[in-house]
Amino acid sequence: MNHSGNIYNLDPELTFINEPNLSFGYGQKTADPRDGLMLFGPYDHLKIKGQINVGIIGSKPQREYLKDYLKKLHQPVLQTGNEIARPFFPGLQSAFGIHINFDNLVELEVDQNEINKFLFYADGHQRVHNLTNLFADQLIRYTQEEERPVTVWFVVIQDDIYKFGRPKSKLPKSAENIKLGLKKNQRNTAQSFLFPEMEELKDAYTYEINFHNQLKAKLLKEKIVTQIIREGTIAYDQIITDEKKRTATAVFDSAKAWNISTTLYYKIGGLPWRLGDIREDVCYLGLVYKKLNEDPNNRSACCAAQMFIDSGDGMVFRGNIGDFFNPKTKEFHISKNDAINLISNSLEVFKEKLGKGNYPKEIFIHAKTYFDDHEWEGFSDAVKGKSKIIGVRIQPTSEFKLFRQFSFCVPRGMIMKVGTHKAFLWTKGFIPRLQTQVGLEVPNPISVEVTRGDADIEQVCKDVLALTKLNYNACIFADGQPVTLRFADSIGEVLTAGKNITNNILPFKHYV
């Protein structure tokens, strides 16, 4: 059933959803992840605990910065001021029940001179390709040859790698810049070059200019889990000379400690928390699309899916590449056969890895666009006799704002139902626990619309609000987007960051 021609109520109905609870150690529940971790410990406190083995890769000064910082993480990190929204961090052992084995810390050296040389490459493709190889080659070699196991690798980088490793970054003009690369008409040609050096240069153009995504893409095949950290994040007090800037940056010390520790716990295999109000045998799919090149008229795109369940477990699997992009509508739609393959994959993964041998009772597909008839036929055919499927369109909107005569704005969790299958949901707003609002502006709602299948719109909004609390890449009260769509763009970029990206179904932690 297609609800895109939604019938609107004459009088919008305004209701409120209570903040979703999260579940922590000993089955205890609370709404704020930091409260739960401090009081009860992580959800997987019995499975993942004690000593952990990690590795560090980077140049010597950066590795020293990181070792000092990781030691500080084992102590309380106090907040500056008395702000409820940024509580103090009690220490890695106290909050998560884990500690790093510094006597078995594996370190890999990346030559500072090599980094400096590649940072002067004027061609962004050549610059980022060579910089990522300095790290990726060593990590892959270690994984294949060494016996000492490393669960997570900290990749600590200079701020300049971050600054000049982003898609639109450009080097300032300098006589020291190295102009090495190929002309645009030489980059994608199938014709071989006479000199092997030219062939090596061509390889760089199969990757996007993005240090983070390109490094993640190169490590997928070996299933190497990394946590990339900038030196300025952990050693600003040694790098920033301006005292006012240092003081302003120090405000975020406890928040950084929470974020880095939560991500570390998740990447070593533990669930910091899971949703408190469990809907058994329900799975949420976020569709991921990414164009393969920048040509606005090129239709080639990659499709993938992120799958999440109530526990917070997430898997990512890549679909096919096809003519999925429509230059006129600027939307992506996959073919019926590709839709069948994508959902069939998700059903089998759920049954085998997440659903204890059963298919999900309901699959909610979250997308930023409407579903067309061909792809929905494919989705429906794939679930026949197995699951109920519902299509949900989720979009940010700035159509209107709600104002109220109070000191603070609309509370997070407000819903304005405007039809039987459509509502506006405030995922940002005033949070009583924090005594403040998320963001500085009057918040905009997101539009939530059941466009295919049938489901209660209020229940769908409750699910969406709960899924804003499953971002393990940060330890915050809640995100503004559900996790099904929060990382869609970055995952698409990792999957298309280069050639020969693995099609293996991998946990979500490999991409963030």
C-alpha positions in Angstrom: 0.0 0.0 0.0 1.4 3.4 -1.0 0.6 6.2 1.3 2.5 9.0 -0.5 -0.9 10.5 -1.3 -1.4 10.9 2.5 -4.7 12.2 3.8 -4.1 15.0 6.2 -6.2 15.7 9.3 -7.8 19.1 9.3 -6.6 19.6 12.9 -3.0 18.4 13.6 -2.7 16.4 16.8 0.1 17.3 19.1 1.3 14.6 21.5 4.5 13.7 23.5 6.6 10.6 23.6 8.5 9.9 26.9 12.2 9.7 26.5 13.2 6.1 25.6 15.1 4.3 28.3 18.3 2.4 27.7 19.3 -0.9 29.4 22.7 -1.2 31.2 24.4 -3.7 33.5 22.3 -5.8 35.8 19.2 -5.1 33.7 19.0 -1.5 35.0 17.4 1.2 32.9 17.9 5.0 32.6 17.6 7.5 29.8 21.1 9.1 29.8 23.9 6.8 28.7 26.4 8.5 31.0 24.1 8.0 34.0 23.7 4.3 33.2 27.4 3.6 32.6 28.4 5.4 35.9 25.7 3.7 38.0 25.4 0.2 36.5 28.2 -0.3 34.0 27.8 -1.4 30.3 25.2 -3.8 29.2 27.8 -6.4 28.3 29.7 -6.0 31.6 29.8 -9.8 32.1 31.1 -10.6 28.5 33.6 -7.8 27.9 35.7 -6.9 31.0 39.2 -6.7 32.3 42.4 -6.3 30.3 42.3 -5.4 26.6 45.1 -5.4 24.0 45.2 -2.5 21.7 47.7 -1.2 19.1 48.9 2.3 18.1 50.1 3.4 14.7 51.5 6.8 13.9 54.7 8.9 14.1 56.5 8.8 17.4 55.4 12.3 18.8 51.8 11.4 18.1 52.1 8.0 19.6 53.5 9.5 22.8 50.6 12.0 22.9 48.1 9.1 22.6 49.8 6.9 25.3 49.7 9.8 27.7 46.1 10.4 26.9 45.1 6.7 27.3 46.7 6.7 30.7 44.7 9.7 31.7 41.6 7.9 30.6 42.1 5.5 33.4 41.6 8.4 35.9 38.6 10.6 36.4 38.3 13.5 33.9 36.6 16.4 35.6 34.2 18.8 34.0 34.9 22.5 33.8 32.1 24.4 35.5 29.0 22.7 36.8 27.2 21.9 33.6 24.7 19.0 33.8 24.9 18.4 30.1 28.7 17.5 30.3 29.1 15.3 33.4 32.6 14.2 34.6 34.1 11.0 33.3 34.8 8.5 36.2 37.6 6.6 34.4 37.7 3.7 31.9 37.8 1.0 34.6 35.0 2.6 36.7 32.7 3.3 33.7 33.3 0.3 31.5 35.2 -2.3 33.6 38.1 -2.5 31.2 41.7 -1.4 31.3 44.4 -1.2 28.6 47.4 -3.5 29.0 50.2 -1.0 28.5 52.8 -3.8 29.0 51.5 -5.5 25.8 50.9 -2.3 23.7 51.8 -2.9 20.1 53.3 0.2 18.3 53.9 0.7 14.6 56.0 3.6 13.4 55.0 5.7 10.5 57.9 7.8 9.2 57.4 11.5 9.8 59.5 12.4 6.8 57.3 10.3 4.5 54.2 12.0 5.9 55.7 15.4 5.4 56.6 14.5 1.8 53.2 13.3 0.8 51.5 16.3 2.6 53.2 18.5 -0.1 51.5 16.6 -3.0 49.4 19.2 -4.7 47.1 16.5 -6.3 44.6 15.6 -3.6 44.1 12.0 -5.0 47.9 11.3 -4.9 48.2 13.0 -1.5 45.5 11.0 0.3 46.2 7.7 -1.5 49.9 7.8 -0.4 49.1 8.9 3.2 46.5 6.2 3.7 48.9 3.6 2.3 51.6 4.6 4.9 49.1 3.3 7.6 47.1 0.6 5.7 50.2 -1.3 4.4 51.7 -1.6 7.9 48.4 -2.6 9.5 47.7 -5.3 6.8 51.3 -6.6 7.1 51.1 -6.9 10.8 47.7 -8.6 10.7 49.0 -11.2 8.2 52.4 -11.9 9.8 52.4 -11.2 13.6 51.1 -13.4 16.3 50.3 -10.9 19.1 46.6 -10.2 18.8 45.3 -6.6 18.6 41.6 -6.0 19.0 41.5 -2.3 18.1 44.1 -0.1 16.4 44.4 3.5 17.4 45.4 5.5 14.3 46.8 8.8 15.6 47.3 11.4 12.9 48.7 15.0 12.7 46.1 17.7 12.3 47.5 18.5 8.9 46.5 15.0 7.7 42.9 15.7 8.7 43.1 19.2 7.3 44.4 18.2 3.9 42.8 14.8 3.7 39.2 16.0 3.2 37.3 16.0 -0.1 37.7 19.7 -1.0 40.9 20.4 0.8 43.6 22.4 -1.2 47.2 23.1 -0.3 48.2 26.7 0.0 50.4 27.7 -2.9 54.0 27.1 -2.2 57.2 26.5 -4.2 57.7 23.3 -2.1 54.5 21.7 -3.4 55.1 18.6 -5.5 53.1 18.5 -8.7 52.8 14.8 -9.4 49.7 13.3 -11.0 47.7 12.6 -14.2 45.5 14.8 -16.3 41.8 14.2 -16.1 41.6 12.5 -19.5 44.4 10.0 -18.4 42.8 9.0 -15.1 40.1 6.6 -16.2 41.4 5.4 -19.5 41.6 1.6 -20.0 44.7 2.0 -22.0 47.9 1.0 -20.3 50.8 3.4 -19.9 54.2 2.7 -21.2 55.9 3.3 -17.8 54.8 1.4 -14.7 55.2 4.6 -12.6 52.3 6.0 -14.6 50.1 2.9 -13.9 50.8 3.4 -10.1 49.7 7.0 -10.3 46.4 5.9 -12.0 45.5 3.7 -9.1 45.1 6.8 -6.8 42.1 8.0 -8.9 40.0 4.9 -8.1 39.7 6.3 -4.5 37.9 9.3 -3.1 39.8 12.2 -1.5 38.9 11.3 2.1 41.6 10.0 4.5 39.1 8.5 7.0 36.9 6.7 4.4 39.8 5.6 2.2 41.7 4.1 5.1 38.6 2.3 6.4 37.9 0.9 2.8 41.5 -0.4 2.5 41.2 -2.3 5.8 37.8 -3.9 5.2 39.1 -7.1 3.6 41.4 -7.9 6.5 38.6 -6.9 9.0 40.9 -4.5 10.8 39.1 -2.4 13.4 40.5 1.2 13.8 39.8 4.3 15.8 41.2 7.4 14.1 42.2 10.2 16.5 43.7 13.6 15.7 46.6 14.9 17.8 44.7 18.1 18.4 41.9 16.2 20.1 44.1 14.6 22.7 47.1 17.0 23.1 45.6 20.4 22.5 47.2 21.7 25.7 50.6 20.9 24.2 49.8 22.2 20.7 47.6 25.3 21.2 49.6 28.2 22.4 46.7 30.7 22.8 45.5 30.5 26.4 42.0 31.5 25.6 41.7 28.8 23.0 43.1 26.2 25.4 40.5 27.2 28.0 37.7 27.1 25.5 38.8 23.6 24.3 39.2 22.3 27.9 35.4 22.6 28.3 35.0 19.4 26.2 37.6 17.3 28.1 35.0 15.1 29.8 32.8 14.8 26.7 35.8 13.6 24.7 36.7 11.0 27.3 33.2 9.6 27.2 33.1 9.5 23.5 36.5 7.9 22.9 35.9 5.3 25.7 32.4 4.4 24.5 33.7 3.9 20.9 36.6 1.8 22.2 34.3 -0.5 24.2 32.0 -1.0 21.2 34.9 -1.7 18.9 36.4 -4.4 21.1 33.1 -6.2 20.9 30.9 -4.9 23.8 27.5 -3.3 23.7 27.7 -0.2 26.0 23.9 -0.2 26.2 20.8 -1.4 24.3 17.3 -0.1 24.0 15.3 -0.5 27.2 11.9 -1.1 25.7 12.4 -4.1 23.5 10.3 -5.0 20.5 11.3 -8.6 19.9 12.0 -9.8 16.4 11.9 -6.3 14.8 14.7 -5.2 12.5 15.4 -1.8 11.0 17.1 -1.3 7.7 18.7 2.0 6.6 19.2 2.2 2.8 22.6 3.6 1.7 23.2 5.0 -1.8 26.3 6.5 -3.2 27.1 7.8 -6.7 30.2 6.3 -8.3 31.4 9.6 -9.8 30.7 13.3 -9.7 29.2 13.5 -13.2 25.6 14.8 -12.6 24.3 12.8 -15.6 26.0 9.6 -14.7 23.4 7.1 -13.2 25.9 4.6 -11.7 25.5 4.1 -8.0 26.2 1.6 -5.3 23.4 0.5 -3.0 23.9 -1.0 0.5 22.0 -1.5 3.7 22.6 -1.0 7.4 20.7 -3.4 9.6 20.0 -2.8 13.3 18.0 -4.6 16.0 16.9 -3.5 19.4 20.1 -4.6 21.0 22.1 -2.1 19.0 23.8 -4.8 17.0 24.4 -3.5 13.5 25.6 -5.1 10.2 26.4 -3.5 6.9 26.2 -5.3 3.5 26.8 -4.0 0.1 24.4 -4.6 -2.7 25.0 -4.3 -6.4 26.1 -1.4 -8.6 23.6 -0.2 -11.2 21.9 2.7 -12.9 20.2 3.7 -9.7 20.5 7.5 -9.8 17.9 9.6 -11.6 19.5 12.9 -12.7 16.1 14.6 -13.1 14.6 13.8 -9.6 18.1 13.5 -7.9 16.8 10.3 -6.3 18.1 6.8 -6.1 15.9 3.7 -6.8 17.1 0.1 -7.3 15.7 -2.5 -9.7 13.3 -5.2 -8.6 16.0 -7.9 -8.7 18.4 -5.8 -6.7 15.7 -5.1 -4.2 15.0 -8.8 -3.8 18.7 -9.5 -3.3 19.1 -6.8 -0.7 16.2 -7.9 1.4 16.9 -11.6 1.0 20.4 -10.9 2.3 19.1 -9.0 5.3 16.6 -11.7 6.2 19.3 -14.4 6.1 21.7 -12.3 8.1 19.1 -11.6 10.7 18.1 -15.3 11.0 21.7 -16.5 11.1 23.5 -13.9 13.2 20.9 -11.8 15.1 17.5 -13.5 15.2 18.3 -16.8 16.9 17.3 -18.8 13.9 14.1 -16.9 13.1 13.2 -14.3 10.5 12.1 -10.9 11.9 8.4 -10.5 12.3 8.6 -6.9 11.0 11.2 -5.1 8.8 11.1 -1.3 8.8 13.0 0.2 5.8 14.2 3.7 6.5 15.0 5.9 3.5 15.3 9.6 2.7 13.1 9.3 -0.4 9.8 7.6 -1.5 10.0 4.0 -2.8 9.1 3.4 -6.4 6.8 0.5 -7.5 9.5 -1.7 -9.0 11.8 -1.7 -5.9 8.8 -2.1 -3.5 7.6 -5.1 -5.6 11.1 -6.6 -5.1 11.1 -5.9 -1.3 7.6 -7.4 -1.0 8.5 -10.5 -3.0 11.6 -11.1 -0.8 9.6 -11.2 2.4 6.6 -13.3 1.3 5.8 -15.9 3.9 8.6 -14.6 6.2 8.1 -11.1 7.5 5.9 -8.0 7.4 7.6 -5.1 5.6 7.0 -1.4 6.1 8.6 1.5 4.2 9.3 4.7 6.1 10.5 8.0 4.6 12.5 10.2 7.0 13.4 13.7 6.0 14.7 16.8 7.8 12.4 19.7 7.3 12.3 23.4 7.9 8.7 24.0 6.8 7.8 25.4 10.2 8.8 25.9 13.8 6.9 25.6 17.0 7.3 28.4 19.6 6.2 28.4 23.2 6.1 30.9 25.9 8.7 29.3 28.1 12.4 29.8 28.8 13.2 26.8 26.7 12.0 25.5 23.3 9.8 22.6 22.3 10.9 19.4 24.3 12.5 16.5 22.5 9.9 13.8 21.8 7.0 16.1 20.6 5.0 14.6 17.8 2.6 16.5 15.5 0.5 14.0 13.7 -0.9 15.4 10.4 -2.4 12.3 9.0 -2.9 8.6 9.6 0.6 7.8 8.2 2.5 11.0 8.6 3.9 13.0 11.6 6.5 15.6 12.5 8.9 14.4 15.2 11.2 16.6 17.3 14.4 14.6 17.9 16.1 17.8 19.2 14.7 20.1 21.8 14.6 20.8 25.5 15.8 17.8 27.6 14.7 18.0 31.3 17.5 15.7 32.5 20.1 18.1 31.1 18.1 21.2 31.9 19.0 22.5 28.5 18.3 22.0 24.8 20.3 20.2 22.2 21.6 22.8 19.7 21.5 26.6 19.9 18.6 27.3 17.6 14.9 26.7 17.8 14.8 23.0 16.6 13.3 21.8 13.4 11.4 18.6 13.4 12.0 15.6 11.1 9.2 14.4 8.8 8.3 10.7 9.4 6.0 9.1 6.9 4.9 5.5 6.4 4.8 5.4 2.6 4.5 1.6 2.1 2.8 -1.1 4.1 0.9 -0.3 7.2 2.0 0.6 10.7 0.8 2.9 13.6 2.5 6.3 13.0 3.0 6.9 16.7 4.8 3.6 17.2 7.0 4.3 14.2 7.9 7.7 15.7 8.7 5.9 19.0 11.1 3.6 17.2 12.7 6.5 15.3 13.2 8.4 18.6 14.7 5.3 20.3 17.1 4.7 17.3 18.6 8.2 17.9 20.1 6.7 21.1 22.1 3.9 19.4 25.0 6.0 18.1 28.0 4.2 19.8 30.4 6.5 18.0 29.6 9.1 20.7 28.4 9.1 24.3 25.7 11.7 24.2 22.1 11.9 25.5 20.8 11.4 21.9 21.4 12.2 18.3 19.3 14.2 15.9 18.9 11.3 13.4 18.1 7.6 13.9 21.2 5.4 13.5 19.7 3.8 10.4 20.3 7.1 8.5 22.9 8.9 10.7 25.9 7.1 9.0 24.3 6.4 5.6 26.5 8.9 3.7 29.8 8.0 5.4 29.2 4.2 4.9 28.3 4.8 1.3 31.6 6.7 0.9 33.6 3.9 2.5 32.0 1.3 0.2 32.8 3.4 -2.8 36.1 4.9 -1.7 38.1 2.7 -3.9 38.2 -0.4 -6.2 37.7 -4.0 -5.1 35.9 -3.1 -1.9 35.0 -6.3 -0.2 31.4 -7.6 -0.4 31.6 -9.3 3.0 28.9 -8.7 5.5 30.7 -6.9 8.3 29.7 -5.4 11.7 28.9 -1.7 11.8 32.1 -1.0 13.8 34.3 -1.4 10.8 32.9 1.7 9.1 32.8 4.3 11.9 
